[in-house]
């Protein structure tokens, strides 16, 4: 399918953002520091007001993880389900502020508490620092729901790109460590370290997320770790049975399309309820840019419906077992 006109316009803006600065000399790509400094300016978003938005920290071994909590109802309204959201950026870029608008929208549309995780970035903090931070937040919300105003047993994980990788890994860790999750929302997630799929080759350059850039980020994040470690490559996990039900969203013109869809197929083959939806004519990052992509609006609506259905089912189950519903 040809690129959507909105995609063509987006790629023109992105090309200017990813170009090295005029004084870069012979460099053909910006430094990590230059990319980080430009990220906030690249695609400004409208941030909706919510009844409660506050910054807090979650303890982890040796330190703490910054988290921004969004609550779509006043604190006294009672406990709500929760979504732990993990941002993208190749484990190297991004942070809480870069997905702030999307997390506000997600909280308002789902009626859930959203926790936006500022996990540590590579190369300063290589693998498994991001995994450890993501897990610390998921475990805290699941085990201390009252601290966050969250309904016990009603926690989901979500993330885009590298954040989708972390969300998938967190769901596997939750299964292995006896922490029940209601759902996992994986938006064009990184699921493997092989970098050898047909979509990786077909969309390697000129479609937003270049193969060379992600390979560079993967090297910085992975360091000397085993590339088959499931915490790097959840597609290589020996067994996916028993993880939380999933929603997987992909973009047609994205190097990550095939590995994300392969993960959805493996989940289904393992007996995990999963729904996969591909959006044609668009590229990586479309989900977070509703101001640019109509498909981003549709994908967010789809994700919201899936999360609400998962939480509604959990609420009905809790009511049947005598627990207090939302």
Buried (B, 14 or more C-beta within 10 A) or exposed (E): EEBBEBBEEBBEEBEEEBBBEEEEEEEEBBEBEBBBEBBEEBBEBEBEEBEBBEEEEBEBEEEEBBBBBBBBBEEEEEBBBBBBBBBBBBBBBBBBBBBBBBBBBBBBBBBBBBBBBBBBBBEEBBBBBBBBBBBBBBBBBBEEBEEBBBBBBBBBBBBBBBBBBBBBBBBBBBBEEEBEBBBBBBBBBBBBBEBEBEBBEEBBEEBBBBBEBBBBBBEBBBEEBEEEBBBBBBBBBEEBEEBBBBBBBBBBBBBBBBBBBBBBEBBBEBEBEBBBBBBEBBBBBBBBBBEBBEBBBBBBEBBBEBBBBBBEBBBEBBEEEEBEBB
